[in-house]
Amino acid sequence: MPTTLGYAEPFDEELAGDLFPSKVGGKPRWLDPTCPLPADQVLCDECAKPMPMLLQLSAPEDEPAEAFHRMIYVFACRNGACHRTDVKRCMRVMRAQLAEKNAIYREQACDHSAGTSSIDDIKWVLAEHVKPAPLCAVCGLLGNKACSKCDTRLYCSRSHQMEDWNTGHSQGCPSYKAPGKDSLDNGQRLRHLLYPECVIVSEEEPLYGKDDEDGDGDIDGDDEGSNSGEGVEQESTSEALTKTGEDLEDLEVDVDEAFMAFQQRVQRSPDQIIRYARSPDSDEVDKPLFVSNTDHPQIDTDIPRCEQCGTSRQFEFQIMPQMLNHLLLDTADPASIDWGTLLVYSCPKNCTDGIHNQAGTLTYTPEIVWRQNFSSHRARLRDASI
């Protein structure tokens, strides 16, 4: 089964109205705007602060019917020190889904002057009666707390209220009279609490690299890639991930075959940030592209069974190290967030449990993330070129 790759592209304001976006960073776009996640579901177990959204991925499925609209949210603490512990303490994965027929969305046909139409001309819009829930002005989680001074600025937690107060709201609070509308200055000064926003576009993984029609894995080191961002940091990381030949031949001991296979596979499309491998229509269970021979998760132990139905969770997608280039992290800081790859496992039956909306039609179901780091030798090889 072919793997679908995701690439990061600049956020386009024309996409701001997309109801089911796949994107990195920014505030979450909730599948059910009336039911955003409360902060207590995504608190970092290390620093006890709400974790911002790392990405959301639209992944609808036909079965069961309740998964027609399906979104995966990944949250990750921005404090690098918190990532020195078990990934389950500093990251969280939540799955949300809605049936095709629901009280939140309705179908709307597009107007065509030529009088032609197709199935692609049907779009989803929010039902008129839907009233979005209040959101945190800082991170976009459920805003169930208000500033005690103006009573209009909303927050998910005491910590975000203090962050907002200390970074400028204390000066503008008495004159703040526009609930739910963030000024440009407010948005700019709070950006350090979120991950940079970009859109995820997808395409099927190519069989060979762009400059490798023979499939031997070699690519031109100067290839910038059609989907990569510009800048030395982006290019150097891609170069590090595609080092082969003499660099690896010089390593007479501790040859990590998984790492070499990882490099060769990534060379087909070096700018990928997501590898999506789940196929509900196939009985074949795809395996992740590991970055090391060590630290492979064990199904049913490291990856627990679904708490609802008892079925073994299956690998769905992985987040690649190239995504780190888009997060504007301080790579010179040894305590900065880092990973080799992040593997997301989910229930193959799309069981529903957890937090329900008022209508009982949407739930947020926790799923599992596993972090695999580069082996120490490979990490040094990668870092040497950054």
N, C-alpha and C positions, 0 to 999 in steps of 0.2 A: 504494500500500500504506500503511495507517495506521501511524503511529509510536506506539510504546508509551512512555509517560512514567513515570519513577520519582520518587517523593516520599519524603522522610525523615520518619519517625515515631519517637517515643520507643521505646526498646528495652523490650520486654515480657518479663518473666521466663518467661511461658508459652511464649515462642518459643525459650527457651534450648535446648530439646531438638530443634529443627529441624535435620535432618541436611543440608539443602541450602538454607541461607538466602541471601538477597540483603541485604547490609548494608554500612553505612559504618563504618569504624574498628573498634576493639577488636582482639582476637586473631583470626587466621584460623580458620575452621572448615574443616578439610581434607577434601576429597572422599574421600581415602583416609587415615584416621587413622594407618595404619601407615607412611605415606610423606609426612611433612611436608617442606617445602622446607628445604634447608640454607642457612645464612646467606650462603655465598659466591655464591649465585645472585642475591641481591638486595642486594649491597653498593652503596652510593652511590659512583660513580666520582670524586666530588669530595672527600668527607670520609672515605671508606673505612669508614663505619659501616653496620650493617644497617638497611635501610629498613623502617619499619612499614607495615602494610597500610592503604591508603587505602580500598579497598572490595573486596568480592567480589560477583559477579553470577552467579546461577544461570541458565544459558542452554542448556538441553538441546535436542538436535536428533535427528531420526529417522535422518539419514544422515551418515556411515556408522553402522553399528550400534554402533561403539565410542564414539559421542558421545551415547548415550542419557542418561547422567549427564554433565553438562558444566558446568564452573565457570571463570569468568574472575577472576583475582586481579590487582589493581593495587596496586603498592607505590610509595610516594613518600617521599623524605627529608623530615624535619621541619625541617631547617636551611634557612631561607629563602635564605641566601646561595648555597647550592648550586643553587638554581633560577634563578640569573642566567646559567646556561650552557645548553648543549644539553639538552633535556628527556630525551634518551636516557641521559644521565649520572646523572640524579637521580630517574628514575622507571623502573619495570619492569612489564611486563605478562606474566603467565604463564597459559596455558590448560591445564586438567586435564580429563580425561574418562575415563569407564568405560562398558563395555558394560552392557546391561540385565542379562545373566546374568554375575555376577562373584562372586569369593570374599569380597567385603567386605560386601555387603548381601543381605538376603533379604526377600521379600514376607511381610507378615503381615496377615491379615484382621481387621477390627475386629469387636468383639462387638456384636450388636444384639438387644435384648430383643424388639423387634417382629418379628424374623425377616426383615427386608428388608435388602438390600445392593445396592451398585452399584460401578462401577469406582472411584469416589472413596473407597470404604471400604477400599481396599487401601493400606496404608502400608508404607514401607521402614524396616527396622530393621537394626542391625548384626548380623552373624552372630556366634554365640556364641564362636567361636574367635578373633575379631579382638582383638588386643592392641595398643592405641594406642601409638605410639612416644613416647619422652620428649620433652617440649617445653620450650623456653626459658621460664623464669619471668617474663621481662620482656616478650617480644614474641610468643611462640607459635610461632616457627620451631623447627626440629629442635634439641633440647637434647642435644647430644653432648659437652658439657663440664660438669664438676661443680665445685662449690666445694671447694677443697682442704682446708677446715677441717671442714665437716660431711659432705661427700661426698653430700649429698642434694639440695641446691639446684642446679638444672640451668640451663645457658645455651647460647646458640647461638654465642657469641663472647666473646672477652676483653673487648671494650668493654662488653657488657651485664653481664658479671660485675662489672666495676669500677663501673658505674652503680648496680647493686644494692647493692654493698658500701658505696659512699659515701653512699647515701641511706637506710641503716638496717639492712641485713643484717649489718653488722659488729657491731651491738649484740645482735642476736638469734641470731646464728649458732650459738653453743655449745649452745643449747637447741632448735635447729630439728630436729625429728624427724618431720616430716610431709611426705614427698616428694610433690610434685605438688599440694599444697594451699596456696594463697596466702591469707594472712590478710587481713582487711579493710584493716588498716594498710598491709600490703605493696602491696595493689592500689591504694590511694589514692596512695601516695608514688611509684608508678611510672607513674601515669596520664599524666604530662607527656611520656612517651616514645611514647605511642600517640595515635591520633586518636580523638576521642569516638565512642562506639558508638551507632548508631541503625539502625533497620530500613528497608529500601527496599520500599515497596509500589508497585504498578504499576497503570496503567489506560490505556486507549487515548486518544490525544490528541483533545480535543474539536475540532469543526469551527470553533466560535466561542468567544469568551470568555464567562464567566458572565453579564456584563452587556452582551453584544454579540450579540444574536440576529441582527442584520443583517449581522454579519461585517465591520464597518468597522474593527475593531481597537481601538476606544476602550474603556477600562475605567475604572471609578471608582478614583481614586487612593487612596481610603480602604479599598478592598477588602483584607481581611486574608488571605483565602485559607483554604480548609478544611484544608490540609495544612502550613501554615507554622508555624514556631515563633514564640513571642511575643518581643517585644523591639524596641527602636528600631533596632538594627543590621539585623535581618531586614527590617523594613519599609522602611528607607531604601534598602537595596540593591535591593529589588524596585521601589521608586519610581524609582530611577535607571535601571533597565533598561526602564522603561515610559515614559520621557519622550519625548513626541512633540510635534507641533503647533508652538507658538511657539519652543520651545528649538531645534528643528532648522531651522525656517524662518529663524531669525536667523543661521544659519551659511551665509553666501553662498558660501564656498569650501570645498574639501576635504570635500564631501558624500560620505559613505561609504554607498553604497546597500546594501551587505551588512549593515552595522550597523543601518540603518533597517529592513531586512527582518527581521533578527534580533529587534529590539524588537517589531515588529508580531506576529511569530509567537509569541514568548514570552508576549505579553499574553493569549493564549488560556488559559494556565495558568501564572501567574508563579512558582509555587513549585517547578517541576520542577527536579530535580537530575540526572536522567538522561534521555537521548533514545535509545531503542533502535530501530534501523531495519532490522536484518538480517532477511531472510525467505528461508530456504532453499528454500521452495516457489515463489518467484518468480524469473523471469529478469531482472527489473528490478533494477539496482544503485542503491540509494538514496544520496543525497549528504548530507553533513553540513549542519547549519545554521551557516554561517560567521558570525563576529562582525566580520569586516573584509574589505575588498576585497583585502587583501594577505596574503602568507604562506600561500597555499594549497599543500598538499603535492602533489607530483607522483608519481603512481603509477609504481612500478618504479624510481624514483630516490630520492626522499625516503622512499617507502614500498617497501622492497625486496620482491621476490618471495619466496614461501615457499621456505625453504631445502631442504625435503624434496621437494616435487613440482614446483617451478618456476612454480606458478600465481600470478598477481597477487593480492596480498592485497586484501580488500574492506573497506569501512567497515562496522563492526558497531554501535558506539554511541558516544555522546559524553557527557562529564561537563560539566555546566553550571557557570557561575560562581556560581550560587546555592548550590552545595554548600559554598563557602567560609564561608557563614554558620554552618554546622553544625560547623565544625572548631575553633571557639573560638580563632581566630588574632588576633594583635595587629594590627588593620588600620591603626593609627596608625604602625606601624613600616614605613618605606619598604622594608626588606629582607624583609618578610613574604612568605610564599608567595602567589602570585597567578597567575591565568590568565584568558584570555577564554573558551576552551573547550579541552577535552582530547579528542582524537579517537583512538579505538582501532580499529585495522585487524587483521584476522585472516585466516587461510587459509580460503577458502570450502569446501575439501574436508576440513577438520578433520584434516589430516595429524598424525601422531604422531611425535615425535622428542624427544630430550632426556633428562630424568631419569626412569628407570623405577623402579617399586616392585619388591620382591623377586619377586613373581609375574609381573612383566613385563606387567601388565595396565593400568597407569596410567603416564602420562607427564606431565611439565610441559614444555610447548612455549612458547618465547618468542614473543610477538607484538609489535606495534609501536604506540607511542603518539606522537601528534603534538600539540604545543602551539601554539595560535594565540592571540596576545595581542590585546587591543583596540588599535586605532590610538591613537597618542598623544593626538589630539584627543578621541576618544571616551572614553579613559581619564580625561581631565581632567573631561569632562562627567559621567561616572559618579561619580568621586571627589568632585566638588563637592557632591553631595547626601548623602554619607556622613558 
